[in-house]
């Protein structure tokens, strides 16, 4: 409720009391009931977020289902985000699609919902559709560092044109050079291009600033292996045991064990040459829906499709309304 709503309530109560004490009390009671009625969804949303932070996902669903019908847009977006993180992406899509289809929805809110939908598609393995939504948001100037990182990773997973993927990831790095996932994507791009020196340099930043980031050690070990420094690769892999796995971890335990065995075999000369291990081990891509139109890059003038967005100031670029939840994610919660 906004300031004008509260002002109107105050005026109503004042006029009611002028008409008589009884009328004033009745009006006050009605206003109070209205405030409580509208406050409940907010309180339920707060409880849901606390439960989410505590890992009590049953409580998140319970609070969400109780108050869903009276949630505002931001509360529903936060609830959708939590559903995605709890592997309930199909339910999240129901919420997000209902908003995206609304012609009357403000463009800003529509792109907020699309950012969330890109995340949901990613979790479901619908990578092409996730990239389509991400590009829509990017071209319109509604992006965040989290979306930047997600899009770069999806481009790598889909094995898109490596040169264009590298350019995109470098632009993401210019946007936020301190984000661990953006750093990791850039490092992987250089690794795949065979520029192991640059890949190692950036990977070093990732590990230094995020000592419990599993992917940092895994990718660092891949780089060291390609450089022939098998002892360093073995040391990096030994650090993975102290890292926490989350629903966002992009490297499987099997992949880690495969790389460990490869490095051990190289050290003990059971094999003479390193083979290519995957940089990510995610769900197999799911075919896009029948009405999916795909994404076509327009580079007719030879410039990046992201140049217009990069000209925006940071304030214009905007931040996600889910910064607090994203912070939890970055900390591995």
N, C-alpha and C positions, 0 to 999 in steps of 0.2 A: 504494500500500500504506500502511496506517495504522500507528499506533504499536503497537497490539495484535498486528498481524501480525509486526512486527519482534521484539516481545517473545517471541512464541511461537517464532520461529526461534531466538532466543538460548537459550531453555529447551531446545529439541530438541538443539541443539549441545552444551549443557552436559551433558545426560543421556547423549548419545552418547560424549562424552569420558570420562565416569565408567565407561562400559562397556568402554572401551579406546581407545587412541590411533587405531587403524585406523578404528574406528567413528566417532570424532570427525572424522577427516579426510574420510571418506566423507560424513558429514552436512554438514560445512562446504561440501564441493564441490557437493552437491545444493542447498543453500540459495543458494550463490553463483550457480549456474546458473539457479535460479528467479528471483533478483533481476535477473539480466541479461535473462532472457526477458521479464520484465515491464517492464523499463526501455527496451527497444528501441522500442516504440510511442511513448513519450514523446520519445525522441531523434529519431525520424522526424518527429514532429509539430513539434518545434522547428526541424528542418531545413526542413520545409515552410513554416513561417512566415517563416523567413529568406529562402527562395527567393521567396516571395510578395512580400516587401518589396523584393527585388531585381528583381522583374518576370520571374523565370524560371518561367513557368507550367508548362512541361513537367516541371521538377523537382518542382514542387508535386504534380502528378498522380502522378509516379513514387513519391515518398515516401508519398503518401496511399494509393495502391493496395497498396504493400508491407505497410503496417501496419494497414490498415483493420479487418481482422477482430479485431485485438487492441486497438483504440482504446477508451478509455472514453467516456462520454457527452460530456464537455466537449471532448475531442479531436475527436470526430465533429462536434460543432456548429461548432467552429472550421474544420474541413475543409469543411463544408457552406458556411460563410460565404465561404471562399476560392473555392470552386467558383462561387458566385453572382457574385462579383466578376470571375471569369474567363469570364463568359457561359456557364457550364455549369449553369444553373439547373434544368434537368430532372433532372440527376444529383443535385443538391442535394435536390430534392423527394423522390427515392427514399429518401434518408437520413432526411429530416425526417418524411415520412409514416409510415415504419416505427415511429418513436418515438411520434408523436402517436396512432397507433392502439392503442398498448399501454395496456391498462386498468390495469396495475400500475405505470405510470410516475408518479412523484411529480408533483403538480400544478405545482410550481415548474418542474420540468424540462419538463413538457408545454408550459407557456406560453413557456419559453425557445425551444423548438422552433417554436412558433407564430410567435414574433417573427421568427425566421429565415425561416419559410415565407412570411410577409407580404412580406419583402424579395424572396424568390425569385419570388413571384407578380407583384410590381411589375416586376421585370426582364423578365418574360415578357409584360407587357402585360395581365395578368389582374388589373386594378385593383380590381374589385368584390370578388374573393376576398381580395386583399391587405387591403382595408379591413375585411372581415369578421374576419379573423384579428387585425388590429390592434385592433379594437374589443373582441374577446374578451379580449385581453390587458389592455387598458385597464380594462375593467369589473372584471376580477379583481384589479387593482392591480399587474400585472406590466408596467410600461412603462419606457421610457428616453427620453432627449431625442431619440435617433436615431429611435425609433419615432414619437414625437410629430411630428417634422418630416416623416417619411415619410407619415403619415396626413393631415396638413394638406395636403401637396402633392397626394396622391391625390384628396382632396376637391375641390381646385381643378381638377385635371385632369378629373374627372368632372362638373364644373359642378354640384356639389351646392348646396343652398340657401345662398346667399352669406351671409346673416345668421348661420345656424348655423355655417357654416364659419369665419366671422370670430370668432365666440364661442369656437370650439374653438382656433383659432390664438392668440387672446388668452390663453386658459388655458395653452397651451403656452408662451407668452412669460412668463407668471407663473412657470412651472415652471423655465425657464432662459432668462433674457433675454439671455444672452451667446452663445447658439448661433446660428451664422450662418444655418442653414437655417430655423430657427424665426423669426428676425428677417425673413428674406426672405419667408416665407409671410405674416406679418402685414402687411408692406409691400405685398405684392401684393393682399391683401384690401382694404386701404384704397384702393389704386389702382383696383381694379375697382369700388369704391363711389363713386369720384369725389372722394375725400378726398385730393387730391394733396399737400396740405401735410403731413399726417401720414405719408403714404407716403414722401415725400421725407426727412422727419426720420429715420425708421427706416432707410431705405435708406442714408442717410449713415453710420449706425453700422456697417452691414454692410460698406461699402467701406473705411471707416477701419480696421477691425479685420482685414479680409481683403482686402488690396490686390491679390491675384491671383485673386479669386473672379469668374469670368466673369459669372455671373448677376447679381452686384451691379451691374456696369456696364451690362449689358443692361437690367435693370429700371429702373435709375436713368435711363437714356436714354429709356425709355418714359415715365416720369413727367415728365421735363423737356420732352419733346415735347408732352405733353398740357397742360403749363403754358405752352407757347408759347416756351420758352427753347431754341431750336433750336441755338444755338451751344454751350450747355452739353451738350446731348444729343450733339452731334458730338464734343465733347471726351471725354465719357465713353466713347463707342464707340471712340475711338482707343486707349483703354487696353486693349481686349480683345485686341489683338495680342500683348500680353505675358503673357496668361493661358494656363495649361496646360489642355488638354482631357483629361478622364479618362473612364473608363467610367460615371461618375456625372454627367457634365455633362448638364444638362436642356434646353439651348438649342442648336439646330443652327447650323452655320456659315451655312446658307442663310437662316435667320431673322435672324441678325446682319446679313448683307449686305442683306437686304430693308429692315431698319430703317435701315441706313446710307443706302441710296438714298432712302428716304422723307425722312429728315432733310435730305439734300442737296437734294432737290427742293423742300422747304419753304423752305430758306434762299435758294435761287435762284428762288423763286416760280413754279416749274413746276406746283406744286399749291398750293391755298390752305388746305387743312384736313388735319390728321393723321387717318390711318385706324387701325383697331385691329389691332395685331400680336399674335400669340399670346404668352402669358407663358411657356409651356413648349412644347417640340416633342419629344414623346415618342412611343413606339410607339402605334399605334392600339389602342384597347381590344379585348381578346379576350373573346368571350362566355364567361360562367362555365360550368363543367361542369354537367351535367344534374342532379346531386344538390345543387347549391348552393342554400341556403335564403335567402340574402340577409341583410340587416340591417335591423331595425326599431328605431327610436329610441323609448324609452319616456319621454315627457315629460308623462305624465298629471297629475302634480302641479305642473307648470310649472317644475320645476327641471332643472338640467343633468344629463345622464346621467353626467357626470364628477365630480359633487360629492363622492360617496363616496370616490373615489380622491384628490381634492384635499385631503381631510382627513387623509390619511396623512402621516407625517413623511417627510423625504427618505430616511432610513435604511430605513424600511419600504417605500418605493417601490422601492428597490433599483437597482443599476446593472447594466449589461450585462456579461457575462463576456468580451465582445469589446472592452473599452475600448481596448486597445492597437491593435487593428486599426482601430477606429473613429477613433482619433487619426491613424492613417496616412491614412485616407480624408479627414479634415478638412484635412489638409495637402496634399491633392491627389496623394498617392502612389498 
